[in-house]
Every structure is written in structure tokens, then in C-alpha cells.
Amino acid sequence: MTREEQLVEAFVEAADTLVDDFDVIEFLHTVAGRCVQLLDVDAAGLMLADHLGQLHASASSTESARLLELFELQADAGPCMEAFRTGEQVVNVDLKASQDRWPRFAEEAQAAGYVSVHALPLRLRTVVIGALNLFCSRPVALSEADTRTGQALADVATIGILAQRSVRQSELLAAQLQQALNSRVGIEQAKGVLAERRQITVDEAFTLLRSHARDHNLHLSDLARQVADGSSTAAELLSGPQERFANASTPEAS
Amino acid sequence: MVSNRMARVLQLLDGGPQRRGAVESAAVQAAEALGVDGLCAGLGTGSTGMVLSWGCETVSARLEELQFTLGEGPGPDAAAGAPVLAADLTAMRAHWPAFASEAAALGVRAVFAWPLRIGAISVGTLIAHRATAGPLAEEALADAYALAEAVTLVMLHQQYPTAGLPPQHDQASPATYRAEVHQAVGMISVQLGVGLAEALARLRAYAYSAERPINEVAALVVARSLRFNELDP
């Protein structure tokens, strides 16, 4: 498939999702994945702001602990916080030259192998609700075309958050953001429950949750809530296939 | 972005068991900060009804009773997961046919409700009412979320008390929890065979008595260096 065809497919997929019944966290993960596929970057993540203006990682192209750590670090200072506060794009920032601007973040991002970082605001008219974070491990600048495409993907993510069906009085942005943030928390709780039950890593648990939700046409957030609060009856998810033995040696912590 | 008034309320809620009176009077100040006439946080959700837990002056206690009796209202709706902001009760006649008219008879013109929860941990709902119609001010909305979070911890503390442990809002509000905290809560709930709410209470109690930040303890749990089913009882 040519890049153009990929682009078209990505936007058709987004449009189809938005007009149908969908799960917001699953959707944001798809957007993050598309960013890596369509733009010349190696990792992507979406951060959403809570009622205190603090950013929280809500979806990423990979669940690697290292990457998530880089999101968390930006709570104090980083490209995402800048993009969120100013509503402006923060593009093509050389991490080596950013030690003063973002001391902790620049150091950790480079240690993780990234060379440049970009942040695009998630904004609707005058309100900024978060930022799209892009990481590149090669010294390649984000082209103008990629910046526009990236911003369009960020805008699509913003629309997705606002389109959540389950929130009454949907004109209230704050309520929808709270809903999305709380869904993410539920997913983290479910990851823990599943990881402990099946003696796997939380990353593996997330993969299982996501594929089970897809295979059974469930909302990821609903499934997560059920797994977390113990009301799920999905035996094959909770206990694994019959051939797996529960007394396998404890896996390495990631 | 919490107002100064609400910040003072949150400080009152921080108090431990010895400051019980302060926690109760915080409800009055919280109502003032939000621009409502009264509020009430109820413990428990669903058909078992609400055990009133915080605030709950005459009118809001009556509203709670009504919701339970009639099986409809802002509380039950909020328990489903999303805040309910009914600035004008008369516009809700179709949605809550019985509740809207009974509440109006009490002199209530606006009701607001928020779920009290942390992910899949559902502790209860927070209801607020006003005798005049009109939406909450934008600042009040941000205040309300901060309040809901603090009250959630207060009620969690009431459900699973640990000697000497304050609600700990100032030290570690859920907004500062890293993903690992929520993951650890899930793991601990399986390790101890308890619900998520109790798992969170146990995690917070451990961090407090070990004098370590909750994020740090959670990281140990997720790395499987610390297992709650292997701790001394």
C-alpha cells in the first residue's frame, strides 16, 4: 500500500469509528499506532489533562515501561506540557540542545534512545485538552507534510474524546475528559488483576485485554472494568487456555 | 485550578480521625464554594440504596430518600459513570418524571451529581442541589471534581479504616498516582482475595506506615519484589 493509500485508510477508519459505537481508549490507541505508521516517528502517545491541568498518559503506540516513564516525566516540564499550555506545536526540538529547557526529560529521553521529540496540541477552538507526543530515534526532522498529518490525527483524537456517547450533556468537555481519564485508570487496574491471575507482565495483560475485547466485540473499557472488579466471566481470558499450567516459573519482571 | 475556597475545604478533609468535626463542617463550606445550597455524599451504589455518609443536610437527605424510593434521579444516573448536571429541573421532567416533581416540591430547582470512583472502584455518588435554576460556574466545575476525588478518599477511609491513617489527600491524591499504583491495586486485590477498594486502602496504609511514597511502593508490587500475600499479618 502506498503512503497515500495508508493515509486514506487511516482517515476512513477514523470516520467509521467516530460515527459508530466505540471505545475511546481503544480509539486513542489506534490513533497512536497510526501516527507511527504514517509519520516518520518511532513512538507516539496521547496525554490528556485532568481538572487540575495535570497531564496523564492515556494511550501510546507501545506499552513499554520506558516510554510511559517518558510521558510521566513531562508532568513538570517537557514538550507536551509546553504544547498543552501554549496551544502551539512544539516540533523538531533537538533533545541534545534541550538540557536547560527540559532537564530531566531531555536526559531520560536520550537515554531511551530518542533523538528528537515533537508535541502537537489536542485542541478544539480555544480549549486545549492535552497533547500528542511523537518520538524519533533517528536524526530526522518532521516534515511540514508530516506535521500537518500529525496535527490532523491529533484533531481526530480530540473529536473522538468529545464524541463519547455515554456522557450526558455532551457539551461539557470536562465531564468527557474525566470519563476518558477514569477509563484509563480502570484499564490499569484490570492489567494488574490479569497480570497477577495469569502470572504475566502488565504489558502482556494489556495485549490480552485488547485482543479479547476485539475478538468478542466488547468495549475495552467495559471489559477492563469487569476484569478489575471481578464481575467478568471470560474464563479463557482470566485463566488462559487449558494447556497452560498455573505452576510455571514466575516470569521476569519487565 | 482549584479555587482558594475549595482548597481550604480540601485541607479540612485532610484531617484524620481526630478532626472529625472539621470533616463534617467542610461539607457546608464546600456547598458555598460550589454555589449550591447543600450536598451529600452517599456510600454505596445500586439497588441496595445509599448509606448517607457526608454532608447530607435536610434537603439533600430527602433527595436521597426520594431517589431510593422512586428508583430514579441524578444519583442513580451518576452511578452509571458520568456526571449529571441538571441546571434546570423542569427540563428533566421527561427524564425523571417522578423525581423532578417531588424534588421541585422540596424547593429544588437544580441538581448535580458526580460518581465517586477511581477506575473500577466505585465508592458512591456526590449530590448537590440549589433552589435556583442555573448551571454551575466553570470554576465550580473544576472545584467539584477536586472535591469528588477528596470525598472518595474520605469515604474509602470510612469503609476500610486503618488506625492513624489520615485520608491523605494532601500527600497523595489519585491525580498524582502513576499507572503502577492502579496496576498494583489490581495485583493486590488478587493476592489478598479482596475487592479493589480494600486493596487500595491496604496499599495506602502500607505506604504510610513504611513512610514511602505510594508510587514507589506500587513500583515494587508491579516488579513483584513486594507481594502483599507474603506480608506478616
Interface residues (C-beta under 8 A of the other chain):
Chain A: D50 H51 L52 G53 Q54 A57 L68 E72 S166 V167 R168 Q169 L172 A174 A175 Q178 Q179 N182 V185 G186 I187 E188 Q189 A190 K191 G192 V193 L194 A195 E196 R197 V202 A224 R225 A228 D229 G230 T250 A253
Chain B: M1 V2 D77 A80 G81 A82 P83 V84 L85 R117 I118 G119 A120 I121 S122 L141 A142 Y145 A146 P174 A175 T176 R178 A179 H182 Q183 A184 V185 G186 M187 I188 S189 V190 Q191 G195 L196 V222 A223 R224 S225
